[in-house]
């Protein structure tokens, strides 16, 4: 399987993932965090060492810890980020609903 076909499949599946509920997203983030703290950590370190000649401490400080920190930040704020926000409606559009829906950023 080529890299282009993998990316194409991921892009095709992105709209499906965007419709998943908040609970599902938080669960997946928790699973990723647990995996990075546990069994995947040594495999990731070994792969980074083989591919980029990075040392154990370097991988932990520059790859794993920032990722764990980002997962923590996203988990903490995801509910607020996905919550509908009220906005002022112009007089011309008063008859229309005025709660914008946040959509995930397109990847192109």
N, C-alpha and C positions, 0 to 999 in steps of 0.2 A: 504494500500500500504506500503510495507516494505522499509526500508532505502536502502537496496541493489538494489531493483527494481528502486527506484528513481535515484540512482547513475548510474545505467546501462542506463537508459533513457537519463540522462544528457550527458554521454559519447557518446552515439549514436548520439545525436543531436549536439555535439561539432563541427564536421566537417562542418555542415551546417552553424553554426554561424561564423565559421572562414572565410567563403566566403562572408560574408555580407560586403557591402561597408563602407568606412570611415564615410560617413554622417550618416548612420544608427547607427554605434557604438557610435559616438559622441552624437547623439540624445538620445540613451539609457542611456549614462552616465549622460547627463543633466537631464533626467527624474529621475534617481536614486538620484542625488544630490538634486533636488527639493523635492522629497519625504522624504529624510532624514532630510531636513530642515523644513519640514511641517508636514503633517499628520502622517507619520510613526514614527516620533521621539518619541512621547509620548507612542505609542504602543510598540516600542522597549525598551524604558526605563521601562515600566511596565513588559515586558517579562523578561528582565535581572534582575529586582528586584525579580520577582517570582522564577526564575530558579537559580540565583546565589547570591541572597541577596545583589545586588549592589545598591548603592544609586544613585540618579539622577545625581549629579555632577560627580560621578565616571564614570557612563556610558557615559556621554557627553565627558569627558576628555580622557577616554581610548578606547572608541569604535567609537563614532560618529565623533568627530573632526578629528582623524587620517584617518578615511574613507573618509571624505569630502576632506581632504588635498590630499589623494591619487587620488581621482577622479579628482581634479584640476590638479595634475601633469600629469596624464595619458591623460586628455583632451588636455593639452598644447602640449604634445610630441607625441601623437598618429600619427599625419600626418607624422612627421619625421621618426618615427619607422617603418611605413608601406611603406615608399618610397623606390623604388628599388635603390640599391646601385651598383655602378660600381666597378669592381674588375679587377686586372691585370690577363691576361690570359697567361698560359704557351704556349710556341711555339708549342708544340705538339697538343694543343687544339684550335689553331687559327681559324679553320673552324667552330667551334661550338659557339653558343651564350654564352655570358659570363656576363649575368646579373642575379645574384642569386635572388631567391625569398624567402622572409622570411615566414616561416611557424609557426603557433602557436605551443607552447610547448605541447607535448603529456602529458596526465594526466593518469599515471598508477602507 
